């Protein structure tokens, strides 16, 4: 990709110039990303773990950062 930067009088970068083909390629890739929901791509066991964690957080079953660090610092 051939990128050219636009600058103001102070030399600060204020914009970027790319070719129309490169811009269209970027737009096409973004459209593909928007059509894919990462949640649908996750394995079931990962979704289950996330949902379990969300339920625990909603019912107050959480630990503070200090509690977690105290317990697991020996592994770091």
N, CA, C, O and CB atoms as a CASP TS submission, in Angstrom:
PFRMAT TS
TARGET T0000
AUTHOR 0000-0000-0000
METHOD Language model
MODEL 1
PARENT N/A
ATOM      1  N   UNK     1       0.846  -1.173   0.000  1.00  0.00           N
ATOM      2  CA  UNK     1       0.000   0.000   0.000  1.00  0.00           C
ATOM      3  C   UNK     1       0.894   1.239   0.000  1.00  0.00           C
ATOM      4  O   UNK     1       1.803   1.367   0.820  1.00  0.00           O
ATOM      5  CB  UNK     1      -0.964  -0.004   1.221  1.00  0.00           C
ATOM      6  N   UNK     2       0.627   2.115  -0.903  1.00  0.00           N
ATOM      7  CA  UNK     2       1.382   3.360  -1.015  1.00  0.00           C
ATOM      8  C   UNK     2       0.616   4.457  -0.283  1.00  0.00           C
ATOM      9  O   UNK     2      -0.391   4.956  -0.787  1.00  0.00           O
ATOM     10  CB  UNK     2       1.623   3.746  -2.513  1.00  0.00           C
ATOM     11  N   UNK     3       1.086   4.833   0.898  1.00  0.00           N
ATOM     12  CA  UNK     3       0.415   5.821   1.725  1.00  0.00           C
ATOM     13  C   UNK     3       1.171   7.131   1.657  1.00  0.00           C
ATOM     14  O   UNK     3       2.394   7.166   1.793  1.00  0.00           O
ATOM     15  CB  UNK     3       0.294   5.337   3.179  1.00  0.00           C
ATOM     16  N   UNK     4       0.433   8.205   1.445  1.00  0.00           N
ATOM     17  CA  UNK     4       1.019   9.543   1.491  1.00  0.00           C
ATOM     18  C   UNK     4       0.301  10.321   2.589  1.00  0.00           C
ATOM     19  O   UNK     4      -0.927  10.311   2.670  1.00  0.00           O
ATOM     20  CB  UNK     4       0.904  10.276   0.098  1.00  0.00           C
ATOM     21  N   UNK     5       1.078  10.992   3.429  1.00  0.00           N
ATOM     22  CA  UNK     5       0.500  11.740   4.535  1.00  0.00           C
ATOM     23  C   UNK     5       0.340  13.199   4.163  1.00  0.00           C
ATOM     24  O   UNK     5       1.177  13.771   3.465  1.00  0.00           O
ATOM     25  CB  UNK     5       1.360  11.604   5.787  1.00  0.00           C
ATOM     26  N   UNK     6      -0.742  13.794   4.634  1.00  0.00           N
ATOM     27  CA  UNK     6      -0.989  15.216   4.469  1.00  0.00           C
ATOM     28  C   UNK     6      -0.631  15.889   5.781  1.00  0.00           C
ATOM     29  O   UNK     6      -0.938  15.366   6.852  1.00  0.00           O
ATOM     30  CB  UNK     6      -2.475  15.505   4.060  1.00  0.00           C
ATOM     31  N   UNK     7       0.016  17.046   5.707  1.00  0.00           N
ATOM     32  CA  UNK     7       0.468  17.741   6.908  1.00  0.00           C
ATOM     33  C   UNK     7      -0.013  19.180   6.910  1.00  0.00           C
ATOM     34  O   UNK     7      -0.265  19.766   5.857  1.00  0.00           O
ATOM     35  CB  UNK     7       1.991  17.695   7.016  1.00  0.00           C
ATOM     36  N   UNK     8      -0.138  19.743   8.103  1.00  0.00           N
ATOM     37  CA  UNK     8      -0.472  21.159   8.217  1.00  0.00           C
ATOM     38  C   UNK     8       0.805  21.993   8.214  1.00  0.00           C
ATOM     39  O   UNK     8       1.895  21.467   7.990  1.00  0.00           O
ATOM     40  CB  UNK     8      -1.295  21.430   9.498  1.00  0.00           C
ATOM     41  N   UNK     9       0.667  23.288   8.464  1.00  0.00           N
ATOM     42  CA  UNK     9       1.816  24.195   8.418  1.00  0.00           C
ATOM     43  C   UNK     9       2.872  23.864   9.474  1.00  0.00           C
ATOM     44  O   UNK     9       4.053  24.161   9.289  1.00  0.00           O
ATOM     45  CB  UNK     9       1.348  25.626   8.601  1.00  0.00           C
ATOM     46  N   UNK    10       2.446  23.246  10.584  1.00  0.00           N
ATOM     47  CA  UNK    10       3.376  22.895  11.651  1.00  0.00           C
ATOM     48  C   UNK    10       4.051  21.539  11.411  1.00  0.00           C
ATOM     49  O   UNK    10       4.874  21.102  12.215  1.00  0.00           O
ATOM     50  CB  UNK    10       2.648  22.879  12.982  1.00  0.00           C
ATOM     51  N   UNK    11       3.707  20.893  10.329  1.00  0.00           N
ATOM     52  CA  UNK    11       4.290  19.595  10.024  1.00  0.00           C
ATOM     53  C   UNK    11       3.577  18.418  10.674  1.00  0.00           C
ATOM     54  O   UNK    11       4.040  17.281  10.581  1.00  0.00           O
ATOM     55  CB  UNK    11       5.708  19.588  10.437  1.00  0.00           C
ATOM     56  N   UNK    12       2.445  18.687  11.335  1.00  0.00           N
ATOM     57  CA  UNK    12       1.678  17.610  11.966  1.00  0.00           C
ATOM     58  C   UNK    12       0.852  16.890  10.911  1.00  0.00           C
ATOM     59  O   UNK    12       0.245  17.517  10.043  1.00  0.00           O
ATOM     60  CB  UNK    12       0.761  18.163  13.090  1.00  0.00           C
ATOM     61  N   UNK    13       0.836  15.572  10.998  1.00  0.00           N
ATOM     62  CA  UNK    13       0.047  14.785  10.051  1.00  0.00           C
ATOM     63  C   UNK    13      -1.437  15.012  10.327  1.00  0.00           C
ATOM     64  O   UNK    13      -1.905  14.864  11.456  1.00  0.00           O
ATOM     65  CB  UNK    13       0.401  13.269  10.150  1.00  0.00           C
ATOM     66  N   UNK    14      -2.155  15.370   9.287  1.00  0.00           N
ATOM     67  CA  UNK    14      -3.577  15.671   9.441  1.00  0.00           C
ATOM     68  C   UNK    14      -4.463  14.792   8.564  1.00  0.00           C
ATOM     69  O   UNK    14      -5.686  14.822   8.699  1.00  0.00           O
ATOM     70  CB  UNK    14      -3.830  17.123   9.120  1.00  0.00           C
ATOM     71  N   UNK    15      -3.873  14.024   7.683  1.00  0.00           N
ATOM     72  CA  UNK    15      -4.665  13.177   6.807  1.00  0.00           C
ATOM     73  C   UNK    15      -3.792  12.184   6.072  1.00  0.00           C
ATOM     74  O   UNK    15      -2.565  12.195   6.176  1.00  0.00           O
ATOM     75  CB  UNK    15      -5.443  14.018   5.817  1.00  0.00           C
ATOM     76  N   UNK    16      -4.464  11.324   5.326  1.00  0.00           N
ATOM     77  CA  UNK    16      -3.772  10.283   4.575  1.00  0.00           C
ATOM     78  C   UNK    16      -4.354  10.233   3.180  1.00  0.00           C
ATOM     79  O   UNK    16      -5.563  10.376   3.000  1.00  0.00           O
ATOM     80  CB  UNK    16      -3.890   8.901   5.276  1.00  0.00           C
ATOM     81  N   UNK    17      -3.507  10.032   2.199  1.00  0.00           N
ATOM     82  CA  UNK    17      -3.943   9.849   0.820  1.00  0.00           C
ATOM     83  C   UNK    17      -3.597   8.428   0.398  1.00  0.00           C
ATOM     84  O   UNK    17      -2.455   7.991   0.537  1.00  0.00           O
ATOM     85  CB  UNK    17      -3.281  10.898  -0.134  1.00  0.00           C
ATOM     86  N   UNK    18      -4.596   7.706  -0.120  1.00  0.00           N
ATOM     87  CA  UNK    18      -4.375   6.400  -0.721  1.00  0.00           C
ATOM     88  C   UNK    18      -5.142   6.356  -2.032  1.00  0.00           C
ATOM     89  O   UNK    18      -6.042   7.163  -2.263  1.00  0.00           O
ATOM     90  CB  UNK    18      -4.817   5.244   0.236  1.00  0.00           C
ATOM     91  N   UNK    19      -4.785   5.418  -2.882  1.00  0.00           N
ATOM     92  CA  UNK    19      -5.460   5.327  -4.179  1.00  0.00           C
ATOM     93  C   UNK    19      -6.899   4.851  -3.998  1.00  0.00           C
ATOM     94  O   UNK    19      -7.244   4.268  -2.971  1.00  0.00           O
ATOM     95  CB  UNK    19      -4.695   4.374  -5.124  1.00  0.00           C
ATOM     96  N   UNK    20      -7.733   5.103  -5.002  1.00  0.00           N
ATOM     97  CA  UNK    20      -9.126   4.658  -4.954  1.00  0.00           C
ATOM     98  C   UNK    20      -9.205   3.140  -4.886  1.00  0.00           C
ATOM     99  O   UNK    20     -10.070   2.603  -4.193  1.00  0.00           O
ATOM    100  CB  UNK    20      -9.899   5.172  -6.175  1.00  0.00           C
ATOM    101  N   UNK    21      -8.327   2.440  -5.584  1.00  0.00           N
ATOM    102  CA  UNK    21      -8.346   0.977  -5.537  1.00  0.00           C
ATOM    103  C   UNK    21      -8.084   0.496  -4.118  1.00  0.00           C
ATOM    104  O   UNK    21      -8.775  -0.399  -3.630  1.00  0.00           O
ATOM    105  CB  UNK    21      -7.301   0.383  -6.505  1.00  0.00           C
ATOM    106  N   UNK    22      -7.093   1.082  -3.450  1.00  0.00           N
ATOM    107  CA  UNK    22      -6.787   0.695  -2.076  1.00  0.00           C
ATOM    108  C   UNK    22      -7.957   1.021  -1.141  1.00  0.00           C
ATOM    109  O   UNK    22      -8.284   0.246  -0.243  1.00  0.00           O
ATOM    110  CB  UNK    22      -5.510   1.401  -1.596  1.00  0.00           C
ATOM    111  N   UNK    23      -8.578   2.183  -1.370  1.00  0.00           N
ATOM    112  CA  UNK    23      -9.735   2.574  -0.564  1.00  0.00           C
ATOM    113  C   UNK    23     -10.878   1.570  -0.749  1.00  0.00           C
ATOM    114  O   UNK    23     -11.512   1.165   0.226  1.00  0.00           O
ATOM    115  CB  UNK    23     -10.203   4.000  -0.944  1.00  0.00           C
ATOM    116  N   UNK    24     -11.137   1.173  -1.985  1.00  0.00           N
ATOM    117  CA  UNK    24     -12.197   0.214  -2.259  1.00  0.00           C
ATOM    118  C   UNK    24     -11.888  -1.149  -1.634  1.00  0.00           C
ATOM    119  O   UNK    24     -12.789  -1.827  -1.141  1.00  0.00           O
ATOM    120  CB  UNK    24     -12.399   0.069  -3.766  1.00  0.00           C
ATOM    121  N   UNK    25     -10.615  -1.545  -1.657  1.00  0.00           N
ATOM    122  CA  UNK    25     -10.217  -2.797  -1.011  1.00  0.00           C
ATOM    123  C   UNK    25     -10.487  -2.744   0.493  1.00  0.00           C
ATOM    124  O   UNK    25     -10.986  -3.707   1.075  1.00  0.00           O
ATOM    125  CB  UNK    25      -8.728  -3.085  -1.271  1.00  0.00           C
ATOM    126  N   UNK    26     -10.156  -1.621   1.109  1.00  0.00           N
ATOM    127  CA  UNK    26     -10.401  -1.442   2.537  1.00  0.00           C
ATOM    128  C   UNK    26     -11.895  -1.502   2.830  1.00  0.00           C
ATOM    129  O   UNK    26     -12.321  -2.160   3.779  1.00  0.00           O
ATOM    130  CB  UNK    26      -9.812  -0.104   3.026  1.00  0.00           C
ATOM    131  N   UNK    27     -12.686  -0.818   2.017  1.00  0.00           N
ATOM    132  CA  UNK    27     -14.134  -0.822   2.211  1.00  0.00           C
ATOM    133  C   UNK    27     -14.719  -2.226   2.084  1.00  0.00           C
ATOM    134  O   UNK    27     -15.593  -2.609   2.863  1.00  0.00           O
ATOM    135  CB  UNK    27     -14.798   0.108   1.206  1.00  0.00           C
ATOM    136  N   UNK    28     -14.247  -2.983   1.117  1.00  0.00           N
ATOM    137  CA  UNK    28     -14.720  -4.351   0.907  1.00  0.00           C
ATOM    138  C   UNK    28     -14.381  -5.232   2.120  1.00  0.00           C
ATOM    139  O   UNK    28     -15.210  -6.018   2.579  1.00  0.00           O
ATOM    140  CB  UNK    28     -14.097  -4.946  -0.383  1.00  0.00           C
ATOM    141  N   UNK    29     -13.165  -5.087   2.624  1.00  0.00           N
ATOM    142  CA  UNK    29     -12.762  -5.864   3.798  1.00  0.00           C
ATOM    143  C   UNK    29     -13.597  -5.485   5.027  1.00  0.00           C
ATOM    144  O   UNK    29     -13.970  -6.352   5.816  1.00  0.00           O
ATOM    145  CB  UNK    29     -11.267  -5.651   4.090  1.00  0.00           C
ATOM    146  N   UNK    30     -13.885  -4.204   5.186  1.00  0.00           N
ATOM    147  CA  UNK    30     -14.713  -3.771   6.313  1.00  0.00           C
ATOM    148  C   UNK    30     -16.126  -4.335   6.218  1.00  0.00           C
ATOM    149  O   UNK    30     -16.705  -4.742   7.225  1.00  0.00           O
ATOM    150  CB  UNK    30     -14.767  -2.245   6.376  1.00  0.00           C
ATOM    151  N   UNK    31     -16.675  -4.359   5.017  1.00  0.00           N
ATOM    152  CA  UNK    31     -18.010  -4.930   4.831  1.00  0.00           C
ATOM    153  C   UNK    31     -18.022  -6.401   5.219  1.00  0.00           C
ATOM    154  O   UNK    31     -18.975  -6.874   5.838  1.00  0.00           O
ATOM    155  CB  UNK    31     -18.472  -4.763   3.374  1.00  0.00           C
ATOM    156  N   UNK    32     -16.970  -7.123   4.859  1.00  0.00           N
ATOM    157  CA  UNK    32     -16.891  -8.538   5.218  1.00  0.00           C
ATOM    158  C   UNK    32     -16.814  -8.707   6.728  1.00  0.00           C
ATOM    159  O   UNK    32     -17.435  -9.613   7.285  1.00  0.00           O
ATOM    160  CB  UNK    32     -15.678  -9.199   4.549  1.00  0.00           C
ATOM    161  N   UNK    33     -16.057  -7.842   7.392  1.00  0.00           N
ATOM    162  CA  UNK    33     -15.948  -7.916   8.846  1.00  0.00           C
ATOM    163  C   UNK    33     -17.287  -7.625   9.519  1.00  0.00           C
ATOM    164  O   UNK    33     -17.650  -8.272  10.501  1.00  0.00           O
ATOM    165  CB  UNK    33     -14.887  -6.938   9.348  1.00  0.00           C
ATOM    166  N   UNK    34     -18.014  -6.654   8.987  1.00  0.00           N
ATOM    167  CA  UNK    34     -19.290  -6.271   9.576  1.00  0.00           C
ATOM    168  C   UNK    34     -20.315  -7.383   9.431  1.00  0.00           C
ATOM    169  O   UNK    34     -21.238  -7.477  10.241  1.00  0.00           O
ATOM    170  CB  UNK    34     -19.809  -4.994   8.934  1.00  0.00           C
ATOM    171  N   UNK    35     -20.177  -8.210   8.436  1.00  0.00           N
ATOM    172  CA  UNK    35     -21.126  -9.293   8.214  1.00  0.00           C
ATOM    173  C   UNK    35     -20.843 -10.486   9.115  1.00  0.00           C
ATOM    174  O   UNK    35     -21.702 -11.353   9.274  1.00  0.00           O
ATOM    175  CB  UNK    35     -21.095  -9.726   6.762  1.00  0.00           C
ATOM    176  N   UNK    36     -19.668 -10.545   9.702  1.00  0.00           N
ATOM    177  CA  UNK    36     -19.286 -11.667  10.549  1.00  0.00           C
ATOM    178  C   UNK    36     -19.401 -11.260  12.007  1.00  0.00           C
ATOM    179  O   UNK    36     -18.726 -10.330  12.450  1.00  0.00           O
ATOM    180  CB  UNK    36     -17.853 -12.145  10.227  1.00  0.00           C
ATOM    181  N   UNK    37     -20.243 -11.944  12.745  1.00  0.00           N
ATOM    182  CA  UNK    37     -20.367 -11.710  14.174  1.00  0.00           C
ATOM    183  C   UNK    37     -19.422 -12.676  14.877  1.00  0.00           C
ATOM    184  O   UNK    37     -19.586 -13.892  14.775  1.00  0.00           O
ATOM    185  CB  UNK    37     -21.848 -11.893  14.665  1.00  0.00           C
ATOM    186  N   UNK    38     -18.448 -12.148  15.581  1.00  0.00           N
ATOM    187  CA  UNK    38     -17.445 -13.007  16.200  1.00  0.00           C
ATOM    188  C   UNK    38     -18.077 -14.024  17.134  1.00  0.00           C
ATOM    189  O   UNK    38     -17.542 -15.121  17.297  1.00  0.00           O
ATOM    190  CB  UNK    38     -16.433 -12.171  16.959  1.00  0.00           C
ATOM    191  N   UNK    39     -19.213 -13.685  17.756  1.00  0.00           N
ATOM    192  CA  UNK    39     -19.876 -14.595  18.681  1.00  0.00           C
ATOM    193  C   UNK    39     -20.243 -15.899  17.974  1.00  0.00           C
ATOM    194  O   UNK    39     -20.109 -16.982  18.543  1.00  0.00           O
ATOM    195  CB  UNK    39     -21.134 -13.937  19.280  1.00  0.00           C
ATOM    196  N   UNK    40     -20.701 -15.785  16.744  1.00  0.00           N
ATOM    197  CA  UNK    40     -21.090 -16.972  15.986  1.00  0.00           C
ATOM    198  C   UNK    40     -19.897 -17.861  15.664  1.00  0.00           C
ATOM    199  O   UNK    40     -20.066 -19.051  15.400  1.00  0.00           O
ATOM    200  CB  UNK    40     -21.788 -16.565  14.702  1.00  0.00           C
ATOM    201  N   UNK    41     -18.707 -17.305  15.681  1.00  0.00           N
ATOM    202  CA  UNK    41     -17.499 -18.047  15.348  1.00  0.00           C
ATOM    203  C   UNK    41     -16.885 -18.766  16.558  1.00  0.00           C
ATOM    204  O   UNK    41     -16.000 -19.606  16.395  1.00  0.00           O
ATOM    205  CB  UNK    41     -16.481 -17.107  14.745  1.00  0.00           C
ATOM    206  N   UNK    42     -17.351 -18.439  17.766  1.00  0.00           N
ATOM    207  CA  UNK    42     -16.769 -19.023  18.977  1.00  0.00           C
ATOM    208  C   UNK    42     -17.273 -20.452  19.189  1.00  0.00           C
ATOM    209  O   UNK    42     -18.429 -20.754  18.894  1.00  0.00           O
ATOM    210  CB  UNK    42     -17.103 -18.155  20.206  1.00  0.00           C
ATOM    211  N   UNK    43     -16.409 -21.326  19.697  1.00  0.00           N
ATOM    212  CA  UNK    43     -16.857 -22.675  20.053  1.00  0.00           C
ATOM    213  C   UNK    43     -17.858 -22.623  21.213  1.00  0.00           C
ATOM    214  O   UNK    43     -17.850 -21.683  22.008  1.00  0.00           O
ATOM    215  CB  UNK    43     -15.646 -23.566  20.428  1.00  0.00           C
ATOM    216  N   UNK    44     -18.703 -23.626  21.297  1.00  0.00           N
ATOM    217  CA  UNK    44     -19.738 -23.665  22.331  1.00  0.00           C
ATOM    218  C   UNK    44     -19.200 -23.568  23.741  1.00  0.00           C
ATOM    219  O   UNK    44     -19.779 -22.873  24.576  1.00  0.00           O
ATOM    220  CB  UNK    44     -20.527 -24.915  22.203  1.00  0.00           C
ATOM    221  N   UNK    45     -18.090 -24.258  24.028  1.00  0.00           N
ATOM    222  CA  UNK    45     -17.561 -24.226  25.391  1.00  0.00           C
ATOM    223  C   UNK    45     -17.073 -22.827  25.776  1.00  0.00           C
ATOM    224  O   UNK    45     -17.113 -22.459  26.950  1.00  0.00           O
ATOM    225  CB  UNK    45     -16.421 -25.234  25.535  1.00  0.00           C
ATOM    226  N   UNK    46     -16.615 -22.053  24.799  1.00  0.00           N
ATOM    227  CA  UNK    46     -16.178 -20.680  25.081  1.00  0.00           C
ATOM    228  C   UNK    46     -17.397 -19.803  25.369  1.00  0.00           C
ATOM    229  O   UNK    46     -17.382 -19.003  26.305  1.00  0.00           O
ATOM    230  CB  UNK    46     -15.357 -20.101  23.886  1.00  0.00           C
ATOM    231  N   UNK    47     -18.452 -19.954  24.563  1.00  0.00           N
ATOM    232  CA  UNK    47     -19.691 -19.199  24.811  1.00  0.00           C
ATOM    233  C   UNK    47     -20.249 -19.529  26.188  1.00  0.00           C
ATOM    234  O   UNK    47     -20.686 -18.639  26.918  1.00  0.00           O
ATOM    235  CB  UNK    47     -20.747 -19.505  23.724  1.00  0.00           C
ATOM    236  N   UNK    48     -20.234 -20.813  26.542  1.00  0.00           N
ATOM    237  CA  UNK    48     -20.738 -21.228  27.852  1.00  0.00           C
ATOM    238  C   UNK    48     -19.958 -20.560  28.981  1.00  0.00           C
ATOM    239  O   UNK    48     -20.548 -20.103  29.960  1.00  0.00           O
ATOM    240  CB  UNK    48     -20.665 -22.751  27.995  1.00  0.00           C
ATOM    241  N   UNK    49     -18.638 -20.504  28.846  1.00  0.00           N
ATOM    242  CA  UNK    49     -17.805 -19.884  29.869  1.00  0.00           C
ATOM    243  C   UNK    49     -18.077 -18.395  30.002  1.00  0.00           C
ATOM    244  O   UNK    49     -18.119 -17.858  31.109  1.00  0.00           O
ATOM    245  CB  UNK    49     -16.345 -20.109  29.557  1.00  0.00           C
ATOM    246  N   UNK    50     -18.260 -17.740  28.879  1.00  0.00           N
ATOM    247  CA  UNK    50     -18.558 -16.303  28.910  1.00  0.00           C
ATOM    248  C   UNK    50     -19.903 -16.063  29.577  1.00  0.00           C
ATOM    249  O   UNK    50     -20.031 -15.195  30.440  1.00  0.00           O
ATOM    250  CB  UNK    50     -18.553 -15.707  27.483  1.00  0.00           C
ATOM    251  N   UNK    51     -20.905 -16.834  29.174  1.00  0.00           N
ATOM    252  CA  UNK    51     -22.243 -16.667  29.753  1.00  0.00           C
ATOM    253  C   UNK    51     -22.238 -16.970  31.251  1.00  0.00           C
ATOM    254  O   UNK    51     -22.910 -16.285  32.023  1.00  0.00           O
ATOM    255  CB  UNK    51     -23.253 -17.578  29.035  1.00  0.00           C
ATOM    256  N   UNK    52     -21.491 -17.984  31.665  1.00  0.00           N
ATOM    257  CA  UNK    52     -21.379 -18.322  33.086  1.00  0.00           C
ATOM    258  C   UNK    52     -20.743 -17.156  33.858  1.00  0.00           C
ATOM    259  O   UNK    52     -21.198 -16.796  34.943  1.00  0.00           O
ATOM    260  CB  UNK    52     -20.542 -19.620  33.273  1.00  0.00           C
ATOM    261  N   UNK    53     -19.691 -16.579  33.283  1.00  0.00           N
ATOM    262  CA  UNK    53     -19.029 -15.441  33.921  1.00  0.00           C
ATOM    263  C   UNK    53     -19.936 -14.225  34.015  1.00  0.00           C
ATOM    264  O   UNK    53     -19.913 -13.510  35.017  1.00  0.00           O
ATOM    265  CB  UNK    53     -17.773 -15.079  33.161  1.00  0.00           C
ATOM    266  N   UNK    54     -20.733 -13.984  32.985  1.00  0.00           N
ATOM    267  CA  UNK    54     -21.669 -12.860  33.020  1.00  0.00           C
ATOM    268  C   UNK    54     -22.715 -13.047  34.115  1.00  0.00           C
ATOM    269  O   UNK    54     -23.049 -12.105  34.833  1.00  0.00           O
ATOM    270  CB  UNK    54     -22.356 -12.696  31.661  1.00  0.00           C
ATOM    271  N   UNK    55     -23.226 -14.267  34.236  1.00  0.00           N
ATOM    272  CA  UNK    55     -24.212 -14.545  35.290  1.00  0.00           C
ATOM    273  C   UNK    55     -23.590 -14.355  36.667  1.00  0.00           C
ATOM    274  O   UNK    55     -24.223 -13.800  37.565  1.00  0.00           O
ATOM    275  CB  UNK    55     -24.768 -15.979  35.152  1.00  0.00           C
ATOM    276  N   UNK    56     -22.352 -14.815  36.836  1.00  0.00           N
ATOM    277  CA  UNK    56     -21.681 -14.646  38.126  1.00  0.00           C
ATOM    278  C   UNK    56     -21.502 -13.163  38.449  1.00  0.00           C
ATOM    279  O   UNK    56     -21.710 -12.742  39.587  1.00  0.00           O
ATOM    280  CB  UNK    56     -20.315 -15.360  38.121  1.00  0.00           C
ATOM    281  N   UNK    57     -21.121 -12.386  37.458  1.00  0.00           N
ATOM    282  CA  UNK    57     -20.926 -10.949  37.689  1.00  0.00           C
ATOM    283  C   UNK    57     -22.242 -10.275  38.058  1.00  0.00           C
ATOM    284  O   UNK    57     -22.273  -9.395  38.918  1.00  0.00           O
ATOM    285  CB  UNK    57     -20.322 -10.279  36.443  1.00  0.00           C
ATOM    286  N   UNK    58     -23.336 -10.690  37.403  1.00  0.00           N
ATOM    287  CA  UNK    58     -24.640 -10.080  37.680  1.00  0.00           C
ATOM    288  C   UNK    58     -25.143 -10.407  39.088  1.00  0.00           C
ATOM    289  O   UNK    58     -25.922  -9.644  39.658  1.00  0.00           O
ATOM    290  CB  UNK    58     -25.663 -10.544  36.649  1.00  0.00           C
ATOM    291  N   UNK    59     -24.705 -11.531  39.647  1.00  0.00           N
ATOM    292  CA  UNK    59     -25.143 -11.916  41.001  1.00  0.00           C
ATOM    293  C   UNK    59     -24.114 -11.551  42.061  1.00  0.00           C
ATOM    294  O   UNK    59     -24.232 -11.957  43.217  1.00  0.00           O
ATOM    295  CB  UNK    59     -25.422 -13.414  41.059  1.00  0.00           C
ATOM    296  N   UNK    60     -23.101 -10.780  41.660  1.00  0.00           N
ATOM    297  CA  UNK    60     -22.113 -10.304  42.623  1.00  0.00           C
ATOM    298  C   UNK    60     -21.042 -11.307  42.984  1.00  0.00           C
ATOM    299  O   UNK    60     -20.301 -11.097  43.944  1.00  0.00           O
ATOM    300  CB  UNK    60     -22.794  -9.885  43.851  1.00  0.00           C
ATOM    301  N   UNK    61     -20.942 -12.379  42.247  1.00  0.00           N
ATOM    302  CA  UNK    61     -19.933 -13.401  42.529  1.00  0.00           C
ATOM    303  C   UNK    61     -18.627 -13.037  41.820  1.00  0.00           C
ATOM    304  O   UNK    61     -18.212 -13.699  40.869  1.00  0.00           O
ATOM    305  CB  UNK    61     -20.428 -14.810  42.080  1.00  0.00           C
ATOM    306  N   UNK    62     -18.000 -11.983  42.299  1.00  0.00           N
ATOM    307  CA  UNK    62     -16.765 -11.503  41.681  1.00  0.00           C
ATOM    308  C   UNK    62     -15.665 -11.410  42.727  1.00  0.00           C
ATOM    309  O   UNK    62     -15.925 -11.452  43.929  1.00  0.00           O
ATOM    310  CB  UNK    62     -16.984 -10.133  41.005  1.00  0.00           C
ATOM    311  N   UNK    63     -14.445 -11.283  42.253  1.00  0.00           N
ATOM    312  CA  UNK    63     -13.274 -11.095  43.112  1.00  0.00           C
ATOM    313  C   UNK    63     -12.598  -9.785  42.702  1.00  0.00           C
ATOM    314  O   UNK    63     -12.608  -9.401  41.532  1.00  0.00           O
ATOM    315  CB  UNK    63     -12.273 -12.314  43.003  1.00  0.00           C
ATOM    316  N   UNK    64     -12.021  -9.122  43.679  1.00  0.00           N
ATOM    317  CA  UNK    64     -11.289  -7.896  43.365  1.00  0.00           C
ATOM    318  C   UNK    64      -9.965  -8.248  42.693  1.00  0.00           C
ATOM    319  O   UNK    64      -9.504  -9.387  42.762  1.00  0.00           O
ATOM    320  CB  UNK    64     -11.043  -7.053  44.646  1.00  0.00           C
ATOM    321  N   UNK    65      -9.381  -7.285  42.062  1.00  0.00           N
ATOM    322  CA  UNK    65      -8.083  -7.476  41.422  1.00  0.00           C
ATOM    323  C   UNK    65      -7.053  -7.930  42.451  1.00  0.00           C
ATOM    324  O   UNK    65      -6.266  -8.840  42.192  1.00  0.00           O
ATOM    325  CB  UNK    65      -7.620  -6.178  40.731  1.00  0.00           C
ATOM    326  N   UNK    66      -7.063  -7.293  43.613  1.00  0.00           N
ATOM    327  CA  UNK    66      -6.100  -7.647  44.659  1.00  0.00           C
ATOM    328  C   UNK    66      -6.255  -9.102  45.103  1.00  0.00           C
ATOM    329  O   UNK    66      -5.258  -9.788  45.325  1.00  0.00           O
ATOM    330  CB  UNK    66      -6.263  -6.718  45.861  1.00  0.00           C
ATOM    331  N   UNK    67      -7.502  -9.579  45.235  1.00  0.00           N
ATOM    332  CA  UNK    67      -7.724 -10.970  45.639  1.00  0.00           C
ATOM    333  C   UNK    67      -7.176 -11.949  44.595  1.00  0.00           C
ATOM    334  O   UNK    67      -6.552 -12.956  44.930  1.00  0.00           O
ATOM    335  CB  UNK    67      -9.223 -11.224  45.862  1.00  0.00           C
ATOM    336  N   UNK    68      -7.421 -11.633  43.352  1.00  0.00           N
ATOM    337  CA  UNK    68      -6.942 -12.511  42.276  1.00  0.00           C
ATOM    338  C   UNK    68      -5.420 -12.497  42.219  1.00  0.00           C
ATOM    339  O   UNK    68      -4.798 -13.549  42.077  1.00  0.00           O
ATOM    340  CB  UNK    68      -7.531 -12.079  40.913  1.00  0.00           C
ATOM    341  N   UNK    69      -4.815 -11.319  42.329  1.00  0.00           N
ATOM    342  CA  UNK    69      -3.359 -11.224  42.275  1.00  0.00           C
ATOM    343  C   UNK    69      -2.712 -11.949  43.457  1.00  0.00           C
ATOM    344  O   UNK    69      -1.669 -12.586  43.307  1.00  0.00           O
ATOM    345  CB  UNK    69      -2.923  -9.754  42.257  1.00  0.00           C
ATOM    346  N   UNK    70      -3.331 -11.849  44.617  1.00  0.00           N
ATOM    347  CA  UNK    70      -2.786 -12.539  45.786  1.00  0.00           C
ATOM    348  C   UNK    70      -2.772 -14.052  45.563  1.00  0.00           C
ATOM    349  O   UNK    70      -1.814 -14.739  45.917  1.00  0.00           O
ATOM    350  CB  UNK    70      -3.603 -12.192  47.046  1.00  0.00           C
ATOM    351  N   UNK    71      -3.840 -14.547  44.977  1.00  0.00           N
ATOM    352  CA  UNK    71      -3.950 -15.997  44.770  1.00  0.00           C
ATOM    353  C   UNK    71      -3.042 -16.495  43.659  1.00  0.00           C
ATOM    354  O   UNK    71      -2.444 -17.564  43.783  1.00  0.00           O
ATOM    355  CB  UNK    71      -5.381 -16.371  44.453  1.00  0.00           C
ATOM    356  N   UNK    72      -2.928 -15.726  42.560  1.00  0.00           N
ATOM    357  CA  UNK    72      -2.233 -16.224  41.382  1.00  0.00           C
ATOM    358  C   UNK    72      -0.860 -15.606  41.120  1.00  0.00           C
ATOM    359  O   UNK    72      -0.221 -15.946  40.124  1.00  0.00           O
ATOM    360  CB  UNK    72      -3.081 -16.005  40.205  1.00  0.00           C
ATOM    361  N   UNK    73      -0.397 -14.717  41.976  1.00  0.00           N
ATOM    362  CA  UNK    73       0.892 -14.066  41.734  1.00  0.00           C
ATOM    363  C   UNK    73       2.053 -15.058  41.705  1.00  0.00           C
ATOM    364  O   UNK    73       3.070 -14.810  41.057  1.00  0.00           O
ATOM    365  CB  UNK    73       1.148 -13.017  42.799  1.00  0.00           C
ATOM    366  N   UNK    74       1.902 -16.168  42.398  1.00  0.00           N
ATOM    367  CA  UNK    74       2.980 -17.153  42.403  1.00  0.00           C
ATOM    368  C   UNK    74       3.179 -17.796  41.030  1.00  0.00           C
ATOM    369  O   UNK    74       4.229 -18.382  40.767  1.00  0.00           O
ATOM    370  CB  UNK    74       2.695 -18.229  43.438  1.00  0.00           C
ATOM    371  N   UNK    75       2.184 -17.689  40.159  1.00  0.00           N
ATOM    372  CA  UNK    75       2.294 -18.258  38.808  1.00  0.00           C
ATOM    373  C   UNK    75       2.844 -17.283  37.781  1.00  0.00           C
ATOM    374  O   UNK    75       3.128 -17.661  36.645  1.00  0.00           O
ATOM    375  CB  UNK    75       0.952 -18.742  38.352  1.00  0.00           C
ATOM    376  N   UNK    76       2.992 -16.042  38.180  1.00  0.00           N
ATOM    377  CA  UNK    76       3.451 -15.013  37.236  1.00  0.00           C
ATOM    378  C   UNK    76       4.955 -14.915  37.195  1.00  0.00           C
ATOM    379  O   UNK    76       5.501 -14.099  36.452  1.00  0.00           O
ATOM    380  CB  UNK    76       2.869 -13.665  37.597  1.00  0.00           C
TER
END
